[in-house]
Amino acid sequence: MQVIDDLKALWPLRDFRRLFAVRLVSQSADGMFQVGLATLFFFSPENASTATGVASAFAVLLLPFTIVGPWAGVLLDRWRRRQVLLVGNLVRVGLTLAIATVMLTQGVGPAVYVLALVNLSINRFLLAALSASLPRVVDGPLLLTANSLTPTLGAAAAGVGGGIGVVLGLVLPPGRGKDAAALLVAALVMAAASALATRLGRDRLGPEQRADAAQLRAALGALGHGLVDGARYLVARRTPARALAVMAVHRFLYGAVFIASILIARNLLSDPADAGEGLRTFATILGAAAVGFALAVVLTPVLSPRTGPHAWIVLCLLLATASQLVLVVTVELVPVLVASAALGLAAQGAKIAVDTIVQRDTDDAYRGRAFALYDVLYNAAFVGAAALGALTLPDTGWSRGLFAVLAAGYLAAAVVYGTAARRVPEAVRVPAVARS
C-alpha cells in the first residue's frame, strides 16, 4: 500500500518522526475538544438548529483569528517553532481546564465562548507552526510525500480524537459533568503533545534568524508593513499567491457545504426534535468525508507527481464540482454520503498540493508569514461562507439553487486556476532588493 511505502521512506528521518508524533497527538486532542464544542454549540437541544444560529456560532469561533493570524506570522518567523509547539500546547491545557471549570460551575455562557475562541486560535497558530516546520526536517522529493501524509493523517488523528469524544458523550451520564470530563481528557492529551515537543532540539525547527526582545517589539510595531511585504513577496513569486487564492475560494465553498451538512443532518435527515439523532447522522456524514481524506493520502502521492501539483488542484476542483451536482439532484442519505466522500477527497487532495507549492516556493524567512496568511484566508473564507449560509440556506439546509451555485463556483475556480497555471507554470525568482 502506497501510504505504508511512504511511511517507510520517511521513517528513517528521526526528527520527522518526532514532529509527526507531536502533530498526531496534538490533533487528537483537537478532535476531542472540537467534538465537545460541536455537541455544545450545534447539537444540544437549546442551541443552533437554524441557519442563522449555526452561522453565528461559526462566526464567533473563527472571525477573531483573522486578527490573530497576522501576529502569528511575525512570531513564527522570529520565535523558535519548537518552543511554540511546547508552550502553545501547555497554554491550551490551561484554557481547556478553565473551560471545564466554568461549565461545571456556571454552565455555558460568554466566558465559555471567549475561552473556546482563544483555544481554537492557538490551535490554528500551532498548525501553522507545524506546517512551517516540516521543510526543516524533510527536504527534496520526500517533501511532497510528507505533505501528503502529515496533514491527512493528522486529520485522521483528529477523527480518532473526535470518535473518543463521541464515545465519552454516549457512555457518560447527561449533564455538565459529561462535557467537563471530555474536556479533561482533551487537556491530558494536549499535555502529552507538549511533552513530545521536548524531544526536538530547541533550534531544530528554525527559523534560522531570530530577533531579540527589542527587535521583536519593533517587528510587532511594524506588523502592517511586514505583512504587506510578505504578501508582495508571495505575489512576486506568483505560484504561492495563486495557491493561497485558490485554497481560499475552495474553503469558502466548502464552508457553505459544511454548514448546510449540519442543518441537513439535524433537521432533514433526522428528527429535528432529537438532537442526539442529528449528531449521529452528522457524524456519519463526517465519517464519509474522512474516507475521502484517506483516499487523498493514498492517491495524491501517486497521481500528483504525474500530473504536477497545479493540474492536481484543477482535478480536485472538478471532483468537487461533481460532488455538488449530486446534491442538486437529491438529498437522500446515501447520495449525501457519496458527495461528502468525494468532497473530502477533493478538499484534502487540493490542500496537500497547495501546502507543497507554498512550502516549496517560499523562502524560510517568509514561510511563517505565508502560513499565517494561509490560516487567515482559511478562516475568513469560512466566516464568509457562514454569512452566505445565514442569508441563503433554509433551516433544513438543502437548497437546489445554492448547490447549483456552489457547483458553478468550483467549476469556475478550476477553469481560472488551470488557465493561470498554464500561462505562468513556475515560480519566479524574486530579486534580493524585493525581499528586503
N, C-alpha and C positions, 0 to 999 in steps of 0.2 A: 504494500500500500504506500502511495506516494508520501503521505504525511509521516509515516514511520521512517521512510528513507530520508526525508528532510530532517527529522529529529536526529537521526543517526549522524548526518553530516554536520549538524550544529552542536551536538552534544560534547565533542572534544573541547569546545571553547568554554573554559571554566567560568569566566566572568559572564558569558551569555547565560549559562545555566543559573548563575546566582541572580542576575537581573530578571530572568524568566520566572524564577521562583517568587520574587517579590511581586511581579505582575499577577501571577496566578492567585496568590494568597490575598493580595490587596483587592483584586476584582471579585474574588469570592465574597469578601466582606461587603463590597459594593452591592452585590446581588441580594444579600440578606437585608441590608439597610434599605435598598430601593423597593424590595417587595413589601417591607413593612410600611413604607410611605405610600405605595400604591394601594395597599389594603386600607390604609388610614384615609387617604385623600379621595380615592375613586371607588372603592368597593365596600365602604361602610354604609349602613342603611341611611345615615343622615347626610351624606356628602356626595357631591359631584355626579348626579345622574342626568344632567343636562349638558348640552354642548357648551354653553356659557360657563358652567361650573368646571368642567374638565379643562377648558381653555384657560380659565382664570388660575387654576391650580398650577398648570404648567408655566404660565407667565410669572407667577410669584416665585417659583422654584428656579427658573432659568434666566429670566431677564437680567438680574443683577450681575451674573457672570460676564455679561457683555461689558461691564465696567471693570470687574476684577481682572479679566483676561489680559488687557494690555500691560497691567502691572506685572502679571506673571511672566510675560515675555522678557521684560527688562531684567527681572530677577533670575530667570533661568539662564540668561547669558552671563550672569555675574556670580551667582551662588553655586557652591558645589552641589551638583544634582543628586549625588548620593545623600547628602545631608537633607536635601529637600524630601527625598523618599523616607528617610528616617524620621525627621521631625514632623513632616506633614501627617504621617500616619498616627504618630503619637497625639497630635492635636485633634485628629478625628476621633481618637479614643475618648478624649476628654469631652468633646462635643456630643458624642453618642451617649455617653453616660449621663450627661446633663439633660439630654432629651428624654431618656428613660426616667430620670428623676422627676422632671416636670410632668410627664404623662402620668406617673404614679400619684403625684400629689395634687395636680391641678387639672389633668386632662388636656385635651387638645385645645390650644389657644394660640395667640400671636407668638408667644415665646417659642413654641414648637416649630412654627413656620420659619421664624428667623434663624433658629439654630440649625434646622434642616437645610435651609438655604446656604448658610456658611459651610456646612459639612459638604454639600454637593459641590460648592465652588472649589473647595480644597481638593476634592476628588478629581475634578477636571484639571486642576493645576498639576496633580500627581500624574495623571495620564499624559499630559503634555511633557512632563519631565521624563517619563518612561520612553516616549517616542523620540525625544531629542537625544536620549542617552544611547539608544540602540546602535547607531553607527559607531559609537566608541568601543563597542565590544564585538561587532561584526562588520566586516567590510567585504568589498569585492562582490562576486556573483552571489555569495550567500546572503547578501543584504535583502534581496528580493525574497528569498526563501524565508528569512527571519521575519520580514514584514508580512508574509502570508500567514505564518504560524502564530506569531505572538499576539496580534490583536484578536484574531479569531479564537484561538484557544483561551485568551483572556476573557473574551465574551462567553465562551463555553463555561469557564470557571465562574463567571458571574451568574450564568444559568444554574450551575450546581448550587451556588450560594442561595440563589433565589428559590430553588427547589427545597433546600433545607428550611428556608424561611416559611415556605408554604406548609411544609410538614409540621413545623412548630405551631403554625397557626391552626392546624387541624387537630393536633393532639392536646394542646394546652386549653384549659377552660377559658371561656369568653371573659372579657373584661380588660381593665387596664394592665393587669399583671401579664397577660399574654403578649401584648405589644412591647412591654418593657423587657420581658425575658428574651424576645427575639433580638432586641437591640443590644442587650448584654452579651449575647453570643457573638453578634457582629463586632462589638468592641473588642472582644478577645481575639478575634481573627485579625482585626486591624493591628492590634499589638504584636501579633506574630509576624505580620508583614514588616513592621518597623524593625523587629529584631533581625529578620532575614537581611535587611539592607545593610546591617553592620558587617556582613561577610564580604562586602565590596570595599576596596580601598577608598579612602576619603576623596582622592583626586581622580579615581578611575573613570568616572563618567563625565569629566570636564565641568565647565568649559576650560579651555587652555589658559585663558587670561581672565583673572578675577579682579574685581575692584576692591579697594579698601573702603572703610566706612565713609570717608569724605567723598570719594569717587562715586560710591553708591548713592549718597544723598544727592549729588549733582546729577547723576543719571536719572533718578526718580523725579527730580525737579524738571529735567528736560524730557520728560516722558513723551509728550506730544511730538517733539522733534524726532526722538528716537524711533517712534512708531512710523512716522511719515517716512523717515529714512529707510526703515526696514521694508515698508510697503513699496517704496520706489525701487529698492534693490530687487524685490521679488518680481515686480513688473518688468524691470530691465532684463531679468533672467528669463522672463516670458513663461516657460513651462511651469514653474511653481505657481505663478499667479493664475494661470489658466486652470491648473489643477484645483486650487483653492476655490475658484469661482464655480467650477462645475460641481464640486462637493457641496457648496452652499446651496446651489439650486436643488441638488439631489436631496439634501437634508430638509429643505423647505417642503418639497413634495412628499417625502417620506413622513414628515411630521404630520401633515394633513391626514395621511392614511392611518398613522398610528392613533391619532385622536379619534378618527372615525371607527377604528377597530375596538377601542374601549367602549364606545357607545353601542356599536353593533353587538358586542359580546354581552353587554349588560341589559340592553333594552329591546333587542330584536331577536337574538338567538337564545335568550334566556328570559325567565320571568322577571320583569323589572322590579317586582317587589322582593325578589330573592337575591340579595347582594352576593351571597356565597356562591350561588349557581353562576352568576355573572363572572365572578373571579375565576371559577374553574374553567368556564368557556374561554375567557381571555387567556388563561394560562395555556390552554390547548392551542390557541392561535399563536402565542409566543413560541410554543414548542415547535410548531411548523416553521416559524421564522428561524429558529435555532438549527433546524435541519438544513435550511438554506445557507446559514453561516458555515455549517460543517462542509457542505458541498463546495463553498467558496475556498476553504482552506485546502481542499483536495484539487480542485480544478484550476485555481489561479496559478500555482507554480508550474502546472503542466502547460496551460494554454497561453498565459501572458507572455512568456519568453518567445513563443512562436508568433504571436500577433503584435507584440510590443505593448507597453502599458497604455498608450493612448488609444489604440484600437480596442483593447480590452475594456476600457472605460465606455467606449461607444457601444460595444456589445452588451455590457451590463445595463446601460440606459435603455437599449432596445428591449431587453428582457423585462425591465421594469415597466415599460410601455405595455407589453403583453399582459403583465400581471394586473394592470388597472383595467384593461379591456375586459378581462374576465369579470371584474366587479361591475362593469357597466351592464353586463348581461344578466347576472344573477347574484344573489347574496345568500344562497344556501351554504350550510356549514362546510361541506366538502370542497366546493369551489373556493370558498374563502380561505381554507387551509392551503390549497394548492397555490393560490395567489400570494399568500403570506410566505410560503417557502420560496417561491420564485423571486419575490421582492427582497427577501433576506439574502439570497444568493447575489442578486444584483447590487444591493447596498454594500454588503461586505466585500464583494469582489472589486467594486469600484473604489472602496476605501483603501484596500490593500494597494492598489495601483497608485492612488493619489499619495498615500504615505510614502511610497517608494520614490515617486517623482520629486516630492518636496524634499525628502532627505538627500536624494542623490544630487539634486541640482541646487542645493542651498549650502553655502559655506557654514562651518561650525559656528562662526561668530554671529551669524544671523539665525541659526536653526531654532534657538529657543523662542525668539520673537515670531518666527514663521509658524511654529506650532501653537503658540499662544493666540496669534491671529486666526489660525485654523479653528481653535476652540471658540473664539469669539463669534466667528461666522457660523460655526456649527450650532451654537446655542441661539444666536439671534435669528437664524433661519427657522429654528423650531418655534420660537416665540411668534415669528411671523405666521407660521403655519397654524399656531393656536388662534391667532386673531382671525385668520381665514376661516378656520373651523367654527369659531363662535358666530361668524357672520353668515356662513353658508350652510352649515350642517343642521339637519333636523335632529331632534333628540334621539331618534332611532339610529343615527349615524350613517344611514345609507341614502345617497342622492345620486341617481343615474347621471345627471348632468355634471356634478362635481367630479365623479370618477372619469368621465369623458374628458373633462378639462385637465385632470391630472395626467391622463394618458397622453394628451396632446403636449403637455409641458415636458414630459420625459422624451417624447419624440423630437421636439424642437431642440432640447438640450443635446441630444445625440447628434443631430444634424449640425448645430452650431459648433460644438466641440470638435467633431470629426473634421469639419471644414477648416477650422483654425489649426488643428494639429497637422493637417496635410500642408498647409501653407508655410508654417514655421515649425518643423517637427522636432528640433533640438533646442536645448537651452543655449543662450548666447553668453559669452564671457563678458563680465562687467569690468570695465577698466578700474584700476585701483582708486582713481580720484572719485569715481562714483560710489565707492564703498565707504568713503571716509565719513 
